[in-house]
Amino acid sequence: MKRQLSKNVLKREYLVNKLTSYQIAKKYGCTATWINVLRKKCNIPALKRHERKEDMPLSQAQKEYIYGALLGDACLKKNTDNSNAYLSIGQINLQYVKWQYRIMKNFVGSKIKIYRKQGRSNLYYFDTISHPNFTKIYYLVYSKGRKRINNGWIRNLTPLSLAFWYLGDGSITRSTRQMRISTESFSREELKLLQRFLFKKWGITTEIKPSPAKGKFLMLFHAKERDKFFSLIKQYSIPTMTYKICGPSNWKKWQRGEIKYLGQNYLGRGTNWKRILAKLGRTKSAVSRKASYLGLTGR
């Protein structure tokens, strides 16, 4: 049933309660189009998306996520000097993007989008709404339009932050089993700040090495430090990303006797996993990966 809607009532619902035209229409039994016509007739200004949520703070998890993701490919953008910033996310792993979308969902006004380019993997992306919350972080993290590591930024990092930093830009080198994170966006001096923070906060020692890109740098974690790092972040992941977070048993060097034992006892689908894992002291994924590398097909 259609309920009476005066100018004062509409103004209260729209500007004070900050309901959308659709929500008001549903509440009063009319159409959103009629609500918009009435709003304009009563000279009630339209609210921008961030104005509806201007009093809504970021959750602690959202803050931790943002500070970590910004160390990688995530970025904050501002269209003009006087506009609010928004967070922009884009990656090729759809499930990973969906995970980030769920974290920021109450600040996102659209669905995940797809950018397709011939001969390349699809890029999945989304942008949040512009909001003062993001503007505050923008001015902490950015200087002259570029992300610059500073103490004010990195003191907000937590294990959850480190997880998103690594999952976005980290990898394991096959030959040395060392972990590295692509940090080419930052100068050596900035990375030294981060290096000191990781050691002081969690006792993790890192090495700053030249990147293949001239004048750029990578952050390297040797085996012991890699395992310390993984112990912090292993609880934060999703199934499609767990291959990047492995325990020490996945990376310890294979001995000749182990390889011989694997060759004699790996039977493909018929493998006695309980026995073989107990003998080798490794995870199933590590054993499967080695069997694949050796070309073992079972019998």
C-alpha positions in Angstrom: 0.0 0.0 0.0 1.3 3.4 -0.9 2.1 5.6 2.1 2.1 9.4 2.2 5.4 10.9 1.6 5.9 14.6 2.3 8.9 16.7 1.6 10.1 16.6 5.2 9.7 12.8 5.4 11.5 12.3 2.1 14.3 14.7 3.3 14.7 12.8 6.5 14.7 9.4 4.8 17.2 10.5 2.1 19.5 12.9 3.9 19.3 11.7 7.6 18.6 8.0 7.3 20.6 8.0 4.0 18.3 5.4 2.3 18.6 5.0 -1.4 15.7 5.9 -3.8 15.1 2.2 -4.2 15.0 1.6 -0.4 12.6 4.5 0.1 10.4 3.4 -2.8 10.1 -0.1 -1.3 9.3 1.3 2.2 6.6 3.6 0.9 5.1 1.4 -1.8 6.1 3.3 -4.9 8.7 3.3 -7.6 12.3 4.6 -7.4 11.7 6.7 -10.5 8.8 8.5 -8.7 11.0 9.0 -5.6 13.8 10.6 -7.8 11.2 12.9 -9.5 9.8 14.0 -6.1 13.4 14.5 -4.7 14.2 16.8 -7.6 10.9 18.7 -7.3 11.6 19.3 -3.6 15.2 20.4 -4.4 16.8 17.7 -2.3 20.4 17.2 -3.5 21.6 13.8 -4.7 23.9 12.0 -2.4 27.2 10.5 -3.7 27.9 6.9 -2.7 30.6 7.8 -0.2 28.3 10.3 1.4 25.9 7.5 2.3 28.7 5.7 4.1 30.8 8.6 5.3 30.3 7.6 8.9 31.2 3.9 8.2 34.7 3.1 9.4 37.0 0.5 8.0 37.1 -2.7 10.0 40.5 -3.8 11.5 40.7 -6.6 9.0 40.1 -4.1 6.1 42.9 -1.8 7.3 45.3 -4.7 7.7 44.4 -6.0 4.2 44.8 -2.5 2.6 48.2 -1.8 4.2 49.6 -5.1 3.0 48.0 -5.1 -0.4 49.4 -1.7 -1.1 52.9 -3.1 -0.8 52.1 -5.1 -3.9 49.9 -4.4 -6.9 46.9 -2.8 -5.1 46.8 1.0 -5.5 44.8 4.0 -4.3 43.7 6.5 -6.9 42.4 10.1 -6.8 40.7 11.6 -9.8 41.3 15.3 -8.7 43.1 17.0 -5.9 39.9 17.6 -4.0 38.3 14.2 -4.6 38.4 11.3 -2.3 40.6 8.3 -3.0 39.4 4.8 -4.0 41.1 1.4 -3.8 41.7 -0.4 -7.1 42.4 -4.2 -7.3 43.3 -6.2 -10.5 44.9 -9.7 -10.8 44.6 -12.8 -13.0 43.6 -15.3 -10.2 39.8 -14.9 -10.0 39.4 -16.7 -6.6 42.1 -14.5 -5.1 40.3 -11.4 -6.4 37.0 -12.7 -5.0 38.6 -13.1 -1.6 39.7 -9.5 -1.6 36.3 -8.4 -2.9 34.6 -10.1 0.1 36.8 -8.3 2.5 36.0 -4.9 0.9 32.4 -5.6 -0.2 30.6 -3.0 1.9 32.8 -0.4 0.1 32.3 -1.7 -3.4 29.4 -0.5 -5.5 29.8 -2.9 -8.5 30.6 -6.5 -9.4 34.0 -7.9 -10.3 34.8 -7.0 -13.9 36.9 -8.8 -16.6 39.5 -7.4 -18.9 40.2 -9.7 -21.8 43.2 -9.2 -24.1 44.1 -11.7 -26.9 47.0 -13.9 -26.1 47.1 -13.0 -22.4 45.3 -14.2 -19.2 42.1 -12.5 -18.2 42.5 -9.7 -15.7 39.8 -9.6 -12.9 39.4 -6.3 -11.2 37.2 -4.1 -9.1 37.3 -0.6 -7.6 35.8 0.6 -4.3 33.8 3.7 -3.9 35.6 7.0 -3.3 35.7 7.6 0.4 37.4 9.7 3.1 38.7 6.5 4.7 40.8 5.8 1.6 41.9 9.4 1.3 43.4 9.3 4.8 45.5 6.2 3.9 46.4 7.7 0.5 48.1 10.7 2.1 50.0 8.4 4.4 51.2 6.0 1.7 51.6 8.3 -1.3 54.0 11.2 -1.9 53.9 13.1 -5.2 51.7 10.4 -6.7 54.0 7.5 -5.9 53.8 4.9 -3.1 56.7 5.4 -0.7 57.5 3.2 2.2 57.6 5.1 5.5 57.4 4.3 9.2 53.9 5.5 9.5 52.8 3.0 6.9 54.7 -0.1 7.9 54.0 0.2 11.6 50.4 -0.8 10.6 51.5 -4.1 9.1 50.3 -7.4 10.7 50.6 -11.0 9.7 47.4 -10.6 7.6 49.0 -7.7 5.8 52.1 -9.8 5.1 50.0 -12.5 3.7 48.4 -10.3 1.1 51.8 -8.8 0.3 53.4 -12.2 -0.3 50.4 -13.8 -2.0 50.3 -11.0 -4.5 54.0 -10.5 -5.3 55.9 -13.4 -3.7 57.4 -16.6 -5.1 59.8 -19.4 -4.4 62.8 -20.0 -6.6 63.0 -23.6 -7.7 66.7 -23.9 -7.7 67.5 -22.5 -4.2 64.1 -22.7 -2.5 64.6 -19.1 -1.4 61.6 -16.9 -1.2 61.5 -13.5 -2.9 59.0 -10.7 -3.1 59.0 -8.3 -6.1 59.6 -4.9 -4.6 60.7 -3.0 -7.7 58.3 -0.1 -7.0 60.4 1.0 -4.0 63.9 2.4 -3.6 66.7 0.6 -1.7 66.4 3.2 1.1 62.7 2.5 1.4 63.3 -1.2 1.5 65.8 -0.8 4.3 63.0 0.7 6.4 60.9 -2.4 5.7 63.8 -4.7 6.3 64.5 -3.2 9.7 60.8 -3.4 10.6 60.6 -7.1 9.8 63.6 -7.9 11.9 62.6 -5.7 14.9 58.9 -6.9 14.8 59.3 -10.6 14.0 63.0 -11.4 13.9 62.9 -12.0 10.2 66.2 -11.3 8.4 66.0 -10.4 4.7 68.4 -9.5 1.9 67.9 -6.7 -0.6 69.1 -7.8 -4.1 69.2 -6.1 -7.5 66.3 -7.1 -9.7 66.8 -8.0 -13.4 65.1 -4.7 -14.1 67.9 -2.1 -14.0 67.9 0.1 -10.9 65.2 -2.0 -9.2 65.4 -4.3 -6.2 63.9 -7.6 -4.8 63.6 -8.7 -1.2 65.0 -12.1 -0.6 64.3 -14.5 2.3 66.7 -17.5 2.8 65.2 -20.8 3.9 65.2 -20.3 7.6 63.7 -16.8 7.3 61.2 -18.0 4.7 59.9 -20.6 7.2 59.6 -17.9 9.9 57.6 -15.8 7.4 55.3 -18.7 6.4 54.6 -19.5 10.1 53.1 -16.0 10.4 50.9 -16.1 7.3 50.0 -19.7 6.8 46.6 -19.3 8.5 45.6 -16.6 6.0 45.0 -18.2 2.6 42.5 -19.8 0.3 42.8 -23.2 -1.4 43.9 -21.8 -4.8 46.8 -19.9 -3.1 48.1 -22.5 -0.6 50.6 -23.7 -3.2 52.6 -20.5 -2.5 52.8 -21.2 1.3 54.7 -24.4 2.0 56.2 -25.9 5.2 59.8 -26.8 5.6 59.1 -30.5 4.6 58.1 -29.3 1.1 61.5 -27.7 0.5 64.2 -29.7 2.2 66.7 -31.1 -0.3 66.0 -34.6 -1.6 68.7 -37.2 -0.8 69.6 -39.9 -3.3 68.2 -42.6 -1.0 64.9 -40.8 -0.9 64.7 -40.4 -4.6 65.5 -44.1 -5.0 62.8 -45.1 -2.5 60.3 -42.8 -4.3 61.1 -44.4 -7.6 60.5 -47.9 -6.2 57.4 -47.2 -4.3 55.5 -44.5 -6.2 52.6 -46.4 -7.9 50.5 -43.5 -9.2 46.9 -43.9 -8.0 47.9 -47.1 -6.2 50.5 -45.4 -4.1 50.4 -46.4 -0.4 50.5 -42.8 0.8 50.4 -43.5 4.5 53.6 -45.6 4.2 55.5 -43.4 1.8 54.7 -40.2 3.7 55.8 -41.7 7.0 59.0 -43.0 5.4 60.0 -39.7 3.7 58.6 -37.3 6.3 57.2 -35.0 3.6 53.8 -33.7 2.6 51.7 -35.3 -0.1 52.0 -32.2 -2.3 55.8 -32.3 -2.0 56.0 -36.0 -2.9 53.6 -35.6 -5.8 55.5 -32.6 -7.1 58.8 -34.6 -7.0 57.3 -37.6 -8.7 56.0 -35.3 -11.5 59.4 -33.7 -11.8 61.1 -37.1 -12.1 58.5 -38.3 -14.6 57.2 -41.1 -12.4 53.9 -42.5 -13.6 53.5 -45.5 -11.4 52.7 -49.0 -12.7 
